[in-house]
């Protein structure tokens, strides 16, 4: 079984190394890493179309791409593997990807690209407190891999997995996507010449209390496993929309 491992933290990140080692330790697997040559957090599902991309072989089965996580999946399938891998794992991201994070996350978007290609894909992220110890996340990745060897994901469905900071147990909950509160979205400052400049992203990060959500699972100290789908059609609204004249 050939497994593509990628991320958005960069090819040298602690999380991707731990993930690749864990998956490689499972019998009958061959892991190939194709990841950005530098951090590409919050790049969402962007593709690089305005310049050429380069692939550098850093070590056996380890490749760096000077592009986004989505670029990495695209290049891995088209150039490195020259065929579809059996499974894609993206992560282990340094920081959670809960609730609305999934729309910004390069980690999740790499898995979504796999889903678009019809490849079973998993995004893995871990929240961080004082230090980033992803030992438990790596153990859970092996659990997910064994699950996928026995159970096929429906086409267009990916798994978004989040691990609490400092987790030691593999207790998990199957969840829905929750809702985050990012606080003040724009921080305004004044430069030495009196001109305003802005930082995107506030200093608050809170979860809404939604029963059965990924956020609530993390608050309860459990790993969250959320199935996401590539097709974002609002099927429940289609019939209503037919009745409305636009």
C-alpha positions, 0 to 999 in steps of 0.5 A: 500500500502506497501512502502519500504524506503531506502537510502545510507546516513544511517538509522538515516539521516535527509533525510530518516526520512523526506521522511518516514514521508511524505509518511506515511502521505498519506492515505492508505500507510504503510512505512517500513524503511530498510537502512544502519546502517551507510553512504554508499555513492558512493557504487554504486550497490555493494552487500555484498557476502564475509561476513554475513549480520545482520538486527537490528530492531531499532524501529517499522518498522525501520531496520538497515542493516550492508551493502550497499543500494542494500543489504538493498533492497535485505534483505528488500524484502527477510527477512523483507517484505517476499514479494515485496513491492508495491513501493520503495523510496530511499533517500532523499539523501544529495546531487544531483545525476545528470548526471554521478553520477547515476553510482556511487550513492548508492541512485540510485542503491537501486532504480535500484535494485527495478527495477530489481525486477520489483518493481516501484522505485524512487530515490530522491536527493537534492542538498545542499548549506548552510543547508539541508532542505528537506521539499520541497523534501518531499512534492514532494515525496508525489506528486510522490507517488500519481502519482504512485498510478494512473500510473504504471511505465513500467517494468525496469523503475525507476525515478531519482528525483533531487531537487535544493538546497533551493527549495520552489516550486514544479516546475519540468521538465521531463529530460534526464541524463546530464553530469557532470565535476568532475574536477581533479579526483585524488588529490595527497598529500605527507605524513610526510615520503615523500610517496605519497597518493591519494584522489579520487575526485577533488574540482570542480563539474560543469555541461555541458550545455545540453538542456533538461538534469537533470543538466540544469533543476537544474540550472534553479531552477526546480526539475528534473524527469528522467526516467532511465531503468535497461536494458542498451542495446544499441538498436540503435547499435545492427543492426550496430554491426551485420554488423561488423566482430569482 
